[in-house]
Amino acid sequence: MATTKVKQSTRTLGTGEVAIGNISGSAAAGSGTFLKQDGTWAAAGASDGIFWENDQNVTTNYSITASKNAVSAGPVTVDSGVEVTVPAGATWVVV
């Protein structure tokens, strides 16, 4: 198990928990949360983890990592002037 400093105290992370360092220091989240691209934590949905939420607009350029795949729940709009790059060997699926 990893140990991290959270709000000026130290605690041991449990199974399913992760610690992520960010600009404001270390942040820890328990199961049922995820780290968003803006560095903030958000609930993953129902406590049983059945829901995944994503934005409906792509507002900045994004490149899917080569040899990786991506999925988004649609509809999804790519804003004017914004590009989503899907390299050879990668797939982006909007369901």
TORPA-4810 file (N, C-alpha, C, O; in nm, 3 decimals):
<nodes>
NODE_1_0.083_-0.119_0.000_0.000_0.000_0.000_0.087_0.125_0.000_0.195_0.127_0.058_M
NODE_2_0.037_0.229_-0.067_0.109_0.356_-0.073_0.064_0.448_0.039_-0.048_0.436_0.089_A
NODE_3_0.150_0.537_0.080_0.115_0.639_0.179_0.128_0.774_0.113_0.225_0.799_0.041_T
NODE_4_0.032_0.862_0.136_0.036_0.994_0.076_-0.010_1.098_0.178_-0.080_1.064_0.274_T
NODE_5_0.030_1.222_0.158_-0.010_1.331_0.246_-0.137_1.394_0.191_-0.139_1.440_0.078_K
NODE_6_-0.242_1.395_0.270_-0.372_1.446_0.229_-0.418_1.548_0.332_-0.436_1.514_0.449_V
NODE_7_-0.437_1.672_0.290_-0.483_1.779_0.378_-0.405_1.782_0.510_-0.463_1.781_0.618_K
NODE_8_-0.275_1.786_0.498_-0.184_1.798_0.612_-0.186_1.677_0.705_-0.141_1.687_0.819_Q
NODE_9_-0.238_1.565_0.659_-0.230_1.443_0.738_-0.185_1.329_0.647_-0.200_1.335_0.525_S
NODE_10_-0.129_1.226_0.708_-0.083_1.111_0.631_-0.176_0.995_0.658_-0.213_0.969_0.773_T
NODE_11_-0.213_0.924_0.551_-0.296_0.806_0.570_-0.256_0.701_0.467_-0.194_0.733_0.366_R
NODE_12_-0.290_0.579_0.492_-0.261_0.469_0.401_-0.376_0.453_0.305_-0.492_0.448_0.347_T
NODE_13_-0.346_0.445_0.177_-0.450_0.426_0.076_-0.498_0.282_0.079_-0.419_0.189_0.097_L
NODE_14_-0.628_0.264_0.061_-0.687_0.132_0.059_-0.694_0.077_-0.082_-0.657_0.144_-0.179_G
NODE_15_-0.742_-0.044_-0.093_-0.760_-0.108_-0.223_-0.854_-0.024_-0.308_-0.960_0.018_-0.261_T
NODE_16_-0.817_0.000_-0.433_-0.900_0.077_-0.525_-0.881_0.227_-0.515_-0.942_0.301_-0.592_G
NODE_17_-0.797_0.275_-0.423_-0.771_0.418_-0.411_-0.641_0.451_-0.483_-0.550_0.369_-0.491_E
NODE_18_-0.634_0.574_-0.534_-0.513_0.621_-0.600_-0.474_0.756_-0.545_-0.560_0.830_-0.495_V
NODE_19_-0.347_0.789_-0.553_-0.299_0.923_-0.516_-0.236_0.984_-0.639_-0.156_0.920_-0.707_A
NODE_20_-0.271_1.108_-0.668_-0.220_1.178_-0.785_-0.160_1.310_-0.737_-0.226_1.385_-0.665_I
NODE_21_-0.037_1.339_-0.776_0.022_1.467_-0.745_-0.026_1.570_-0.846_-0.035_1.540_-0.965_G
NODE_22_-0.056_1.691_-0.803_-0.097_1.796_-0.895_-0.036_1.928_-0.850_0.042_1.931_-0.754_N
NODE_23_-0.071_2.034_-0.917_-0.009_2.164_-0.890_-0.028_2.208_-0.745_0.062_2.268_-0.686_I
NODE_24_-0.144_2.177_-0.687_-0.171_2.223_-0.552_-0.125_2.125_-0.445_-0.153_2.145_-0.327_S
NODE_25_-0.055_2.019_-0.483_-0.007_1.919_-0.388_-0.063_1.783_-0.424_-0.103_1.760_-0.538_G
NODE_26_-0.066_1.695_-0.328_-0.118_1.561_-0.355_-0.268_1.557_-0.328_-0.317_1.621_-0.235_S
NODE_27_-0.336_1.484_-0.409_-0.480_1.465_-0.392_-0.506_1.316_-0.388_-0.440_1.240_-0.459_A
NODE_28_-0.599_1.274_-0.309_-0.634_1.133_-0.303_-0.783_1.119_-0.322_-0.860_1.204_-0.278_A
NODE_29_-0.822_1.013_-0.386_-0.964_0.988_-0.407_-0.992_0.842_-0.382_-0.907_0.756_-0.406_A
NODE_30_-1.110_0.815_-0.333_-1.150_0.677_-0.309_-1.222_0.621_-0.429_-1.236_0.688_-0.532_G
NODE_31_-1.266_0.499_-0.416_-1.339_0.437_-0.525_-1.467_0.515_-0.550_-1.521_0.577_-0.458_S
NODE_32_-1.515_0.514_-0.672_-1.635_0.589_-0.707_-1.606_0.730_-0.756_-1.698_0.807_-0.780_G
NODE_33_-1.477_0.765_-0.771_-1.439_0.895_-0.823_-1.337_0.878_-0.934_-1.275_0.772_-0.946_T
NODE_34_-1.321_0.982_-1.014_-1.219_0.979_-1.117_-1.159_1.117_-1.133_-1.222_1.217_-1.098_F
NODE_35_-1.037_1.122_-1.185_-0.966_1.248_-1.206_-0.999_1.299_-1.344_-0.973_1.232_-1.444_L
NODE_36_-1.057_1.420_-1.352_-1.091_1.481_-1.480_-0.968_1.546_-1.540_-0.868_1.567_-1.472_K
NODE_37_-0.975_1.578_-1.670_-0.861_1.638_-1.740_-0.820_1.771_-1.678_-0.704_1.811_-1.690_Q
NODE_38_-0.913_1.841_-1.613_-0.878_1.971_-1.554_-0.814_1.956_-1.416_-0.787_2.056_-1.349_D
NODE_39_-0.789_1.832_-1.372_-0.722_1.809_-1.244_-0.813_1.804_-1.125_-0.765_1.792_-1.012_G
NODE_40_-0.944_1.812_-1.145_-1.038_1.803_-1.035_-1.099_1.663_-1.029_-1.096_1.589_-1.127_T
NODE_41_-1.153_1.627_-0.913_-1.214_1.496_-0.894_-1.364_1.506_-0.917_-1.425_1.608_-0.885_W
NODE_42_-1.422_1.402_-0.971_-1.567_1.398_-0.993_-1.619_1.260_-0.958_-1.547_1.160_-0.966_A
NODE_43_-1.745_1.255_-0.919_-1.808_1.127_-0.889_-1.825_1.048_-1.017_-1.855_1.105_-1.122_A
NODE_44_-1.807_0.919_-1.010_-1.817_0.833_-1.128_-1.961_0.791_-1.153_-1.987_0.714_-1.246_A
NODE_45_-2.055_0.838_-1.075_-2.195_0.802_-1.094_-2.247_0.729_-0.973_-2.210_0.759_-0.860_G
NODE_46_-2.334_0.634_-0.998_-2.392_0.556_-0.890_-2.282_0.485_-0.811_-2.174_0.458_-0.864_A
NODE_47_-2.311_0.456_-0.686_-2.210_0.394_-0.602_-2.166_0.258_-0.655_-2.060_0.209_-0.617_S
NODE_48_-2.246_0.197_-0.743_-2.205_0.070_-0.800_-2.120_0.088_-0.926_-2.082_-0.011_-0.989_D
NODE_49_-2.089_0.213_-0.964_-1.998_0.241_-1.075_-2.055_0.213_-1.212_-1.978_0.188_-1.305_G
NODE_50_-2.185_0.216_-1.228_-2.245_0.180_-1.357_-2.251_0.295_-1.456_-2.265_0.271_-1.576_I
NODE_51_-2.240_0.419_-1.409_-2.251_0.534_-1.500_-2.116_0.600_-1.523_-2.035_0.612_-1.431_F
NODE_52_-2.093_0.642_-1.647_-1.974_0.719_-1.685_-2.025_0.843_-1.756_-2.104_0.832_-1.849_W
NODE_53_-1.982_0.960_-1.715_-2.026_1.084_-1.777_-1.911_1.151_-1.849_-1.797_1.152_-1.801_E
NODE_54_-1.942_1.207_-1.968_-1.843_1.286_-2.040_-1.911_1.409_-2.099_-2.033_1.414_-2.114_N
NODE_55_-1.829_1.509_-2.132_-1.882_1.630_-2.192_-1.938_1.601_-2.330_-1.908_1.497_-2.389_D
NODE_56_-2.019_1.693_-2.383_-2.080_1.676_-2.514_-2.007_1.753_-2.623_-2.033_1.733_-2.741_Q
NODE_57_-1.916_1.842_-2.585_-1.841_1.922_-2.682_-1.692_1.902_-2.662_-1.642_1.905_-2.549_N
NODE_58_-1.621_1.883_-2.773_-1.474_1.882_-2.771_-1.434_2.027_-2.796_-1.461_2.081_-2.903_V
NODE_59_-1.371_2.089_-2.697_-1.342_2.233_-2.705_-1.195_2.264_-2.730_-1.161_2.378_-2.759_T
NODE_60_-1.108_2.163_-2.718_-0.965_2.182_-2.744_-0.914_2.067_-2.829_-0.971_1.958_-2.828_T
NODE_61_-0.806_2.091_-2.901_-0.747_1.985_-2.983_-0.709_1.867_-2.895_-0.664_1.884_-2.782_N
NODE_62_-0.729_1.747_-2.948_-0.697_1.626_-2.872_-0.643_1.520_-2.966_-0.695_1.502_-3.076_Y
NODE_63_-0.539_1.451_-2.923_-0.482_1.340_-2.999_-0.493_1.214_-2.916_-0.442_1.208_-2.804_S
NODE_64_-0.559_1.114_-2.971_-0.564_0.984_-2.904_-0.424_0.924_-2.913_-0.358_0.934_-3.016_I
NODE_65_-0.381_0.862_-2.807_-0.248_0.802_-2.803_-0.238_0.690_-2.905_-0.329_0.608_-2.917_T
NODE_66_-0.127_0.685_-2.977_-0.106_0.578_-3.076_-0.119_0.443_-3.007_-0.073_0.425_-2.894_A
NODE_67_-0.180_0.350_-3.075_-0.206_0.213_-3.029_-0.300_0.206_-2.909_-0.302_0.107_-2.836_S
NODE_68_-0.379_0.313_-2.889_-0.483_0.314_-2.786_-0.617_0.338_-2.854_-0.621_0.380_-2.970_K
NODE_69_-0.725_0.310_-2.783_-0.859_0.338_-2.831_-0.928_0.432_-2.735_-0.889_0.441_-2.619_N
NODE_70_-1.031_0.501_-2.783_-1.108_0.592_-2.699_-1.256_0.569_-2.724_-1.296_0.527_-2.833_A
NODE_71_-1.338_0.598_-2.623_-1.482_0.586_-2.637_-1.547_0.708_-2.572_-1.502_0.755_-2.468_V
NODE_72_-1.654_0.758_-2.633_-1.732_0.869_-2.579_-1.879_0.835_-2.595_-1.919_0.769_-2.690_S
NODE_73_-1.959_0.882_-2.500_-2.104_0.869_-2.514_-2.154_0.990_-2.591_-2.121_1.103_-2.556_A
NODE_74_-2.234_0.967_-2.695_-2.277_1.075_-2.782_-2.418_1.119_-2.753_-2.488_1.061_-2.670_G
NODE_75_-2.458_1.224_-2.822_-2.384_1.287_-2.931_-2.266_1.370_-2.881_-2.267_1.421_-2.769_P
NODE_76_-2.166_1.383_-2.967_-2.048_1.463_-2.938_-2.029_1.561_-3.051_-2.036_1.524_-3.168_V
NODE_77_-2.005_1.688_-3.018_-1.978_1.792_-3.116_-1.833_1.835_-3.103_-1.787_1.866_-2.992_T
NODE_78_-1.761_1.839_-3.214_-1.626_1.893_-3.216_-1.638_2.038_-3.257_-1.682_2.068_-3.369_V
NODE_79_-1.601_2.130_-3.168_-1.616_2.273_-3.195_-1.538_2.316_-3.319_-1.439_2.254_-3.357_D
NODE_80_-1.585_2.423_-3.381_-1.521_2.478_-3.500_-1.375_2.511_-3.472_-1.343_2.574_-3.371_S
NODE_81_-1.287_2.468_-3.561_-1.145_2.496_-3.546_-1.072_2.399_-3.455_-0.950_2.410_-3.438_G
NODE_82_-1.144_2.305_-3.396_-1.085_2.207_-3.305_-1.066_2.076_-3.380_-1.151_2.038_-3.460_V
NODE_83_-0.956_2.007_-3.355_-0.928_1.881_-3.422_-0.912_1.768_-3.321_-0.850_1.785_-3.216_E
NODE_84_-0.968_1.653_-3.355_-0.942_1.529_-3.281_-0.862_1.441_-3.374_-0.908_1.406_-3.483_V
NODE_85_-0.742_1.405_-3.333_-0.654_1.324_-3.416_-0.662_1.179_-3.371_-0.639_1.147_-3.254_T
NODE_86_-0.695_1.090_-3.466_-0.701_0.946_-3.440_-0.593_0.883_-3.528_-0.613_0.864_-3.648_V
NODE_87_-0.479_0.849_-3.468_-0.368_0.797_-3.549_-0.396_0.656_-3.599_-0.485_0.587_-3.549_P
NODE_88_-0.319_0.614_-3.698_-0.330_0.477_-3.750_-0.313_0.378_-3.635_-0.226_0.395_-3.550_A
NODE_89_-0.397_0.278_-3.633_-0.390_0.177_-3.526_-0.473_0.210_-3.404_-0.486_0.128_-3.314_G
NODE_90_-0.531_0.332_-3.400_-0.617_0.374_-3.289_-0.761_0.384_-3.339_-0.785_0.393_-3.460_A
NODE_91_-0.856_0.382_-3.247_-0.998_0.394_-3.282_-1.066_0.484_-3.181_-1.038_0.476_-3.061_T
NODE_92_-1.157_0.570_-3.229_-1.244_0.650_-3.142_-1.386_0.609_-3.175_-1.429_0.622_-3.290_W
NODE_93_-1.460_0.561_-3.077_-1.597_0.519_-3.095_-1.688_0.609_-3.013_-1.666_0.630_-2.894_V
NODE_94_-1.792_0.663_-3.079_-1.894_0.742_-3.010_-2.020_0.656_-3.009_-2.074_0.622_-3.114_V
NODE_95_-2.065_0.621_-2.889_-2.184_0.535_-2.876_-2.303_0.614_-2.830_-2.412_0.558_-2.814_V
</nodes>
